[in-house]
Amino acid sequence: MPRENEEQYYLSLGAGENQLPLIRAARAHGLKVIAVDQNISSPGFKESDLRIQESILNYRKIYYKIVGVVDQTQIIGGYAATYGAALQSFAFLCERLRLIGLSRTLIETVQDKLQVRKLVASIEHNSFAQPLFLEITQSIRREEVEQLGFPLIAKIRRGASKRHVYKLDNWGEVRNFLSRRNLAELGIRGSDFILEQFIEGDEIIVTGFAQNFNFHLISIHDRIASKNPPFIDLEHKFPSKYKNLAQNIREVHNQVCVKLQLADTPVVSEWKVVAGRLYLVEFSAQIPGEHVADFLIPKGLKYDYFQNLVRLTIGEKVEAPIEKNPQQITIKFWPQNPGSSQWQEAIQRAAFARILNDNSPKKISSNLDRYAVAGFIGS
């Protein structure tokens, strides 16, 4: 613990545009900020007190640079407003700096969709379900695959942004997909994929905080995706038409947090709703993207997500959102450029609008390929 009157620091792993809300929330909490980023021009550096220029994946170098400029007892919390390998990097720093957060082992487990499915399979709740799934091994048999039913989904075990998600309609397509030639073209091993039963149903996204293994629900909203793989996000709508399932959602998430040993972390999960049952699609221990944390939640619920994330990661109790009179929010994505006139017409009443990819490809292979996004308040 820092000594009396000693400055207290918050670590932001990353200083880009996406990290600005976290950096500002830490400063508003009265903390000084240590920001790490490879890009010396990152906007977060201008709002930070200590700046470390380094790739956020070089966790050992970051650690030695941090302890070279500040006593590590002065760092009382931190987080990485990102996903994937960067969260593993931050987990290393959590362990070395003794910060609140998931260990490397836990974050690696939660990022493996197959391991998550195995760990939550024993959950007992009338509302909980998950698709039938199959681990891909060298001895995989046709009978095992066909038991999942067709069509089925093949998706990468450790991935994000809807990259490498495929729909396979019959055994012949499965066999071709798992052929050495196809896997070599993808640059991915067969064992890095998981096969899952395809579930038809409406989709919802749940956000919250796990604190001391208890789940604190923040929001439920509807996700509208493209009908074909990779099922990219097209719209997010709040409040959800399934908000009546909130209590069941809390109970299920409490069990998931215990099964995955999630003590103190942000949580975002994706589900399909079929006849009132929740079929798990994906579960992540990270900040929700898609402008959910920085637009949908604060505008729809008047809830400061990042201020509460700071509280969570420095050991203070998170606040519950006030659920009265939620504001209708829509976040809309355009996969391709709709043309200048249509784009201007579409965003006239938008609260914000942003071009994401000036040269969006004709064939969208992930969320990262989409052309633009805009956020709308009200119906």
N, C-alpha and C positions, 0 to 999 in steps of 0.2 A: 504493500500500500504506500502511496506517496505520503511524504511527511507534511505536517501542517504548513499551510501557506505555499506549498510547492505546486508548480503548475501541473495541471492534468491534461493529458493528450488523448486524442482519439485517432486511430489509424484507419485511413481510407486506402484500401488497395485498389488503386485506379483513381485518375483525376480527370476523366473525360466528361462529356456531357451527361452521361447516365449517372455519374457519381455526384454531380452537383447537389441534388436534393439531400443526399446523406451528409455531405460536407457542411451544407448550410444548417441542417438540423443539429449536427454536433456543435457547431459554433453557437447556435441559438440556445443550446443547453449549457453554455458557459465553458465549453472545452476548447482547447487549442487543437489544431488538426495537423497530423502528419500525413501527407499525401504522397503516393508512390505511382509513378507512371513513366513509361519510356519516352513519351513525347513531351519535350520541354515546353511546348506551346499549349499543353492541355489546359482548358479553362479553369479546372479545379485548383491548379497551382496558384492562381491569382488570389484565391480565397483561403489558402492554407497558410499555416505558420511555419512548417518545416516541409521542404520539398526534397524528395529523393527520386532522381532520374534513374530508372531501372525497369526492365521488363517485369511485369507483375508475376511472371512465371518463375523468375529467378529468386525463389524464396530464401535460399541461403545467403546470397549476396544482400538481399533486402534486410535480412535479420542483422547481419554484421554492420551494415550502414546505419541502421536504426540505433543499435546499442553504442555506436561510435559517436552519436550526437546527443543522446538523451538517456537518462537512467530508465531502464525498462520498467521500474516500479511506478514511474509517472504515467505510463500508458495504461489506461483503465478500461479500454474497450476498442472495438473496431469492427469493420465488416468490409466485404467486397461486393459492390453492386454489380454483379456479373454472374457468370455461370461456368460450368465445365471445369477445365483444368485450373482456372484461376481460383475457384473455390477450394480446390485441393491445396493450392499454394497458400491460401489464407489459413487453411486448417493447420498447416505446418507452423505458421507464425503464431497462431493461437496457442499451440502446444509450447512453443519456445518462450513466448512472452506471457504465458499463463493467463490468457484472456478467455472470456466466456465465448464458447462456440463449439462446433462439432470437431471431433478428432479426425485425423486423416483417414483412419479405418472406417469411421462412420460415414464420412462424406463419400468415400469411394463406394461403400455399400449402397447408399441411397441413390447414387448416380447410376447404378447397375439395375436396369429395369427387371432383369431376370431375378436377381437377388431380392428385390422388393416384393415381387410376386410370391416367391417362396416364403418369405418371412411373414407376409400378411395372410397367407392361405388359411391359417388356423383361427382367424378372427371369427367370433360368433356374434352376429348381429343380424336381425331379420332384414335389415335394409342393405347389408353389405354383400357384394358379389364381385367377381372378376371373371374375365374371359378365360376359357380353357387355354392353356399355353403349353409350349413344348420347347425344351432346350435342344439346340442343334448340336449333334455329335456325329462322329464318323459312322456310328452304327444306327443312325436314324432310319426308321422303317416306314414304308408307305402306309401301313395300317395305323401307325401312330399319328401320322399327319392327317389321314382321312378322318380320324376320330374328332379332330377339331371342327370339321365341316368346312364347306366352301361357300363363298370365298373366305379366305383367311388373310391375315395381315403379317407381313414380315417387316420388322423394324430393328434398327440397330440398338443394341443393349445400352450403349453409353453415347447418347447424342441429344441434341436440342434443336429447336427451330424447325421441327418437322423435316429434318434432313434424313434421307434414306428410310423412307416409309413406303412400302409397296403393297399392293393388293394382288393376290394370286387366286385365280379362279378354278384351278384344277391341278391334279397331280403332275401333269406334264409341265405346267408353268412352274411348279415348285421345283421339279427336277432340273429344269433349265436355269432357274434362278440360282440354285445351289451348285451349279456346274463350276468346275475350275475356271473355265474361260470367263464366265460372267463375273465371278468373284474377283478374278484378276483384273477385269476391266473396272470394277468398282473400287479395287484396292483395299478390300475388306475381307477378312476371314469369315468362313461360314459360322464359326462358333461365336462371332461377334454379333450375330443376329438372334432374335427370338421370334418364334412363330406364335400367333395368337388367333383365337376365334374372332371373327368379325361380328361386332354387336351393332345392331341398328337401334338408334335412339337419339333423343335430344341430348345436347352436351351442356354441361355446366362447368364453371371454374370456381374453385373455393380458395380463398386466401385467409391466412391467419398467422398466429404466432404460437409456437410450442414454448412454454415456459415451465420449467421444473416438471416436464413430462405431461403437462396439462395443455390441451389445445384451446386457444382463445380465437373464436371465429370473428373475422372482420367482415368479409363480404362473400356473397354468392352471386354470380352473374352468368348469363347465357352466352355460349360460344357458338357462332355460326361459321361453319367451315366449308371449304370447297367439297363438292361431291366426289371428286376423284383424288387419288393419291397425288401428292403427299398430304392431302387434307389440310391445306394452309388456312390460317385464320383470316376470315373476311370481315367479321363483326364481333364486337363484344357489347352486350346490352345489360344494363343494370337499371332497376333490380330484376332479379331472375323470376321467371314465372313459377319456379320451384322453390321460392323462399319459404314456403310452408314446410319444407323438409329440414329446416334449420336445426331442429333438435336432434334428429337422426344423424345429420351431418356432423354435429358436434360429437355425438357419442361414437360414431365410427372413427372420426379423426383422433379422438382420445385413445382408442385402441391401437390405431396405426402408430401413433407416436410412441406408445409403450413397446409395441412389437419391434419398431426400428430404433428404439432407445434414443429418441430425440428429446433432449432436455431443454435446450434454449436455442431456437432457430426460427427464422421465418419459414413459412410453409405455403406452397401453392400446389394444388392438385386439380386434376381433370377427370371428369366422370361422365358416363352416359347414364341417363335415367330411363329405365324401362319398367313400366307398371309399378312405379314407386320405389323400385330397387336401384341402388347406386352401384354401377359397374365401373371399377377402377380402370382408368385409361393410363394415367401417369401420376406420379407423386414426386415432388421435388422439395428439397430444403434450400430455398433461395428466395430472393425478392421476385415477385411477379413482374414480367415484362409487359410488352404490348401496351404501354401507357396506363396500365391498371393501377400501379402504385402511385404514380405522379399525376394522374388525371381522374380516372374513374373513381377511386376511393376518396380522395379529398373533395372532389366536386359532388359526388353522389351521396356521401355520408358525412361530409364536413369533418373528416377524421384525418389527423396528421399521421400518415403511415410512417414516415421517416423519423419523426420525433419519437414515436413509440419504438421504432427499431433501435434507436440510440438507447432508449431506456432498457430494452431487452438485453442489449449487448454490454451494458455496464452494470447489470444486476438490479435495476430498479423495476418495480412492478409496472407492467403495461396497462394502459387504459382500455376500457371497453368502448366500442363505438356507440353513439346514441342512435337508436334504430327508428326514431320517429321521423316521419315525413321525408323519406329518401328522395333525392332528385333523380329524374330519369337521365341516364347517360348512354350515349352510343359512341363507340369508337369504330370507325369504318376504314377498311383498307382497300386500295385499288391494286389488283395484281399487275395490270398494265396501264400505260398512259391512256387516259380516256380522250385526250385531245384538249387543247388549250381552253376552248369555249366551255366544254362540258366540265372541266376541272374548276374553272372560275365560278361557274354556276353552282357546282356542288358545294363549294366551300364558302359561299357568301354568308351563311349563318353559322359557320363553324367557330368554335371557341379557340381551336388551333388547327393548323394544317401544315403538313411537312412532306416535302419530296424525299423519299428514302433512297431511290435508285433511279437516276436519270436514264439509265440504259437497261431497264428491266427486260429480261429475256422473254421470248414468246412462250417458251416452256418453263414454267415455274417449278423449281426443284426443292425449294424450301421457303420459309417465311422471309429469309434474307433477300429474296429476289423481288419482293413486291415493290411496286412503283411509289405509292404514297399512302399517307394516313391522315385522317382528320377526326377531331373529337367534337361532339355535339351535346349540348345541354338542353334538356326538355324534350317533349314529344315532337 
